[in-house]
Amino acid sequence: MAKYLVLIYGDEQIWESMSEQERKDNEAAHGKFVAAAGDAVLGGHELMSTTTATSLRGRATGEPTTTDGPFLETKEALGGFYLIEAPDLDAAIALAKLLPEVSVSHSGVEIRPIVEAG
């Protein structure tokens, strides 16, 4: 079994403007994803707003620069993630298709295989 990180990206302004009911519906959809995935979900979390991010950037001197904000400034922000285990990429894609973010136009997911040590 391989491990995959499922990164959930989207328009942070749209996420923040969701009504209480829309947020509850989205959380319920994630609950359905977790229930359907079962033991394949090894972990995951929603992330706080990019306004809470701190970035460290390397410099030639070797001492990193610490700045507020996300590493990259883009319209789409990383909003959360799941660490899943699946037999192959096709199975990981099939699970990721259950996430609510793949059925709305302002967000999507990225699936990245995890490099296993050793």
DAUR-V210630 format. One record per residue. N is the residue number from 1. RES is the residue in one letter. OMEGA is omega in whole degrees, 0 to 359 (999 if undefined). NEAR is the number of other C-alpha atoms within 10 Angstrom. Layout:
BEGIN
{{N	RES	OMEGA	NEAR} {N	RES	OMEGA	NEAR}}
END
This chain:
BEGIN
{{1	M	178	9} {2	A	178	14} {3	K	181	21} {4	Y	172	24} {5	L	179	20} {6	V	183	22} {7	L	183	18} {8	I	180	24} {9	Y	176	20} {10	G	179	21} {11	D	184	17} {12	E	180	17} {13	Q	178	13} {14	I	178	10} {15	W	183	15} {16	E	181	10} {17	S	180	10} {18	M	176	12} {19	S	178	10} {20	E	180	9} {21	Q	178	9} {22	E	179	12} {23	R	178	14} {24	K	178	12} {25	D	179	13} {26	N	178	16} {27	E	178	13} {28	A	178	13} {29	A	176	16} {30	H	176	16} {31	G	177	13} {32	K	177	15} {33	F	181	18} {34	V	179	20} {35	A	180	12} {36	A	182	13} {37	A	178	19} {38	G	183	11} {39	D	179	12} {40	A	179	20} {41	V	179	19} {42	L	180	15} {43	G	177	13} {44	G	180	15} {45	H	166	10} {46	E	179	11} {47	L	175	14} {48	M	182	11} {49	S	178	16} {50	T	178	16} {51	T	179	9} {52	T	184	10} {53	A	172	13} {54	T	182	12} {55	S	173	14} {56	L	180	14} {57	R	180	11} {58	G	176	11} {59	R	181	9} {60	A	181	6} {61	T	182	6} {62	G	178	8} {63	E	182	10} {64	P	174	12} {65	T	178	10} {66	T	179	11} {67	T	173	12} {68	D	174	12} {69	G	182	15} {70	P	182	17} {71	F	179	13} {72	L	175	9} {73	E	180	9} {74	T	177	9} {75	K	180	10} {76	E	181	16} {77	A	174	19} {78	L	185	22} {79	G	180	20} {80	G	182	16} {81	F	169	19} {82	Y	168	20} {83	L	183	19} {84	I	175	25} {85	E	183	22} {86	A	180	19} {87	P	180	11} {88	D	183	13} {89	L	179	16} {90	D	178	10} {91	A	178	12} {92	A	178	23} {93	I	180	16} {94	A	177	12} {95	L	182	19} {96	A	178	23} {97	K	178	15} {98	L	182	17} {99	L	182	20} {100	P	183	20} {101	E	179	19} {102	V	181	16} {103	S	175	11} {104	V	189	9} {105	S	185	9} {106	H	181	15} {107	S	179	20} {108	G	180	20} {109	V	175	22} {110	E	181	14} {111	I	181	18} {112	R	175	14} {113	P	178	16} {114	I	175	13} {115	V	179	9} {116	E	179	7} {117	A	174	4} {118	G	999	3}}
END
